[in-house]
Amino acid sequence: MRSLWPVQHRVMTKRIAFVGYDNITTLDLFGPLEVFATANDVLGSKVYQLSTVCASGKVFHGESGVRVAADTAFRDAPAFDTILVPGGAGLRDPRIGDAVVAFLKARARSTRRIVSVCTGLEALAQAGFMNGRRATTHWRFAAAIARKFPQIKLDIDAIYVRDGKFYTSAGVTAGIDLALALVAEDHGEAIALKVARELVVYLKRAGGQGQFSEPLQFQTRAGEGFADLAQWMLRNLGKDLSAPALAARVHLGVRHFSRRFKASFGLTPAAYVERLRLDEARKRLTMKRHNVKSVAASVGYASPDAFGRAFERRFGIRPSHYEKQFG
């Protein structure tokens, strides 16, 4: 049971369809669905009417084996404000995917937003919606989709992308990020942040962020003894992250630590720490409660001037300008 403090808003209900089919990736379905359901609770009214729809209108099966009962069949479904297509191996089977594509084609003109999560992009592409448009998908399937649909302008680094009425996202949890962005579009950033907090989302990520975070890249390449260091560094950006301090944390001498670090990651510890701090600073500059001075201090810079110079070297823009443009 959710513990919430509803915020009353007088808004029109928006119908959202979650497209189901056999061999669906169920988290692509349930993650975004929970975002909109939680938005209903946060707003204190049923601003979103949520429906699962599939060809038969009966039960469909996830790749994991879970059974989901649909609310209605494609042919009987009402009009929708937004249609969301989760990813899954089933879409690559024409016996399944063709029905989804036909449903999308029939509803495209009357639907305000059409959304895909992960390989759900395939259905949008087969429907002809994505010709010449920007899109993203799960990094593991990007090359295959690019070969199959060369007319798509694929941005495999993005978490989610909007091009007109079409929204696409990367794999699994990126669907949650995109759903939060849709809530923000409908009801404002403050409501979306309340929903993210209620769902205990670690960080509400912007769409242009890379699919691989620096800490994840670090952990992927890290050997034994370094595996937990990236997460600790990210949680302690304001602390001493000098090479001696980091070496002591993993019980190595400074020289040995620095050699191993650079051999593994191609960066000195100091260069990596600066990248980590500046990437985190860029996220914090988009949040309303932060300004350049507070962000500089929060990520470990002794002065706003030093932070500003480092930020401009990395991103080619002053942090104050970045804050005005993206905040």
N, C-alpha and C positions, 0 to 999 in steps of 0.2 A: 504493500500500500504506500502510495507516494505521500510525502510530507511537504505540503506546499502552502504558499501564501498567495491566493489568487489575486490578480490585478484585473479589475472589471473594465472591459472595453466593449463598446457597442460596435460590432462588426458583422458583416454578412458572412454566412457560412460558405466555405469553399469545399467542393467535393474533390477528393483526391483518389485516383484509382491506382492500385498496386497490381501490376500485371503478374499473374501466376502461370506456371507451366511445369511440366515434369522435368526433373533434373535442373532445378533452380538452385542458386546459391542462397540459402535461406537467410543468412545474415544481411545480404544485399536487400532483402525484403524487410526483415524485421527491424534492422537498425534505423532506416529512415522512418518506418511506420511508428516506432517508439518516439522519435523526435516530434512528430506531429501530434501524437496522442498526449505527450507531455506538454506541448504548447497549449492544448485544450485545457489542461489542468492549471497551468500557470496563468492563463488568461481568464480562468473562471467561467468559461462558456465553451460550447462546442463550435469553435470557429472553423474546425476542419471535420468534415464527415468522411471517414476513411472506409474504403471498400477494397477487398481483394476480388479481382475478376480473372477468369480464365475461359478457355474455349468451351469447356463442358459445363461450367458453372458448378462443378462438384468438387472432388478432391484432387489435388495435385501433390506431387512428391518432390522433396528436396534431394539434392545430391547426397546429403547426409542420411537420407532415409526418412526424415520427418514428414508427416502427412499434414497438409494444410487444407482446410475446407474453405472454398471460395464463397463469397457472398452472392455472386451472380455470374451469369455467362456473358460472353462478349456481346451476343446478339440482344440481350435483355438489359444491358447496362444503361443507366441514365447518362446525361451529359456531365462532363467533368471539367473542372477548372485546370487540373494538373493530372497528367498521366505519368507514372514512374515505372520504368522497365528495369528490373533487377537483372544481373548477369547470371550465367549458368550454362552448363554444357548443352542443355536442351535446345537452346536457340540455334545451335549449329546443326541440329537435325531438322531438315526441311519439313518433316512430318509434323513437327512441333512449331518451329519458327515461322512457317508460312502463315499460320493462323494469327500469331502475334502481329506480324507485319501487316496483314490485312486489316486487323483491328486498328492499328495505328493510322494507316492510310485513311480509313473511314472516318476517324475522329480528329485528324490533324487540324482541319480548317476551323473547327468549333472549339478547340482546346487552347487555353492561354499558354500553358507551359507543357512541354514534353521533355522528360528527364530520363537519363539512363545512369545506371550504376555499373561500373566494371564493364564486362563484355555485353551488357545490355545495349551498348553502342551498336552492336551488329544489327539489331532489329531496326534502329533508326537509320543506319546506313542502307540496309536492304530496302527500306521504304523510300529511299531517295532523298531523305531530308537533309543529309549532311554533305551533299556535293558542294565543294568549295568552301565549306564551313570549318571553323576551328573546333577541335574536340580533344578529349583525352580518354584513356582507358587504363586498365591494369598494365603495368610495365611488362609483365610476362607475356601478354597477348598482343602487345603493340605492334611488333614486327609482322605478325601474321595478318592483323587487321589492315596494316598499311599496304601489304601486298594485295590483299583482297579488295580494298577500297582505296586506290591511290588518289582519288579525288578529294579525300578528307585531308585537311590541314591538321595533322596529328601533333599535339603537344604532349609528349610522354612524360615531361617533367612536372606537369601541373596536377594538383589534387582535384580540381574541378574547373570547368570552362563553361562560359555562357556565350552563345552566338545566336542572337535574336531570341526566339522563343524556345530554343533547344539548349538544354543543359546536360553536360556529360561529366562523369566523375571517374576517378581511378577505383582501385579495388576495395571492396568490403567496407572498412571503416571510413573511407573517403565519402561513401554514401551518406554517412552521418554528418560529415562536414558540409556536404552540399545541402542536405535537408535543413541544417541550421541556417545556412545562407538563405534558403527560400523563406524560412520563418522570419529572418531579419528583413528580407525584402517586403514581406507582407505586414509585419508588425513592429519593425524597428530592431536595432541592434541590442537594446537593453533587454527586450523580451527573449531574443535568441540566446543571450548570455545567461539569463535565468534558466532557460531550458538546458543549456550545456552544463550548468552547475548542478542542476537536479539530476542529470544523467551521469554525473561525475566524469564528464569528459575532461581529459587531462588538459587540453588546450584547444580552444575553438580556432581552427586553422584557416588562414586565408587561402583562396583558390590558387593563387600563383605560387604557393610554396611548393618545393620539390616533394616528390613522392617519398624520397629517402631523406630523412632528417640527418643532420650531422651526427647526433648521438647514435642513430641506427647504423649509419655508415661506419662509424667508429667501432661499434660492437661487432659488426659483421666481419671486420678485418682484424679485430683485436685477438691477440693470443692470450693464453692463460696468464692471469695476473692483471690484465688490463680490462677485462670484460665489464667490470662495474664502474670503471673510472669515468666514462663519459657521462653517465647519469648523475654521478656525484658532482662532477664539474658543473653540469647544467643547473643543479639545485643550489650551487654555491658560487655563483658567478661573482658575487661581491667579495669573496674571500681571497686569500693569497693563493694564486694559481701559478706561481713561479715554478720553474723546473725543480729547484730543491724541494719545494713543498709537495709537488706531485710525486717526485721520486720517493720521498719519505713515506707517502701514503701507500705506495706499492712495494715498500721495503727493498728499494734498489739504491745503489749509489747514483749520484747525479749524472756522471759521465755515461755509465752503463744504461741508465734510463733514457737519456737523451738520444743515444745511438739506436737503441731498440725502437724508440718512438718514431724517429725519422725513417728508419729502415722499414717499419710497418706502414706508415701513413704518408711518407713523402713530405712531411712538414716538421719543422721544429716544434717543440711544445709551445713556445711563445706564439708562433704563427697560428697554431691550431686554436689556442686559447682566444686570440684576437678574433678569429673567424667565428668561434662559438659565441663570444660576447656580442659581436656586431649582428649576427643573425638573430639572436634573441632580442637585441635592442630594436631591430627593424620591426619585429612583431609587436613589441611593447609600444612603439611610437604610434601604432594604429588604434590604441585603446584610449578611450576618452579620459580616463583618470590619470594619464601620464603626460608629462611634457619632457622636453629635451634634457633639462637639468635632472629631473628625477630618474629618467631612464639611464642617463650616464652613470649616476651614483649606483643604481640598482644592479648594473652589470659590471661594476668594478672599476670604473674610470675615476681617476682622482679629480678631474676637472671637466666641465663641459667643453672647453676648448680642445683638450686632448681627444676627447670623444668625437667631437665634430671633425677634426682632421682625419682621424682613423676611419670614420664613417664615410667621408667623402672619397678617401683613397679606395675604399672597397666598393662603394656603390655609385660613385660619380655624382653624388648629390648631397647637399648639406642636410643634416638631420631635421632642421627646422622646415626645409622645403618638402622633405619627404613626409613629415607630419601633416603639413597643410594639404598635400596632394592625396594622401592615403588614409589619414586619420578619420 
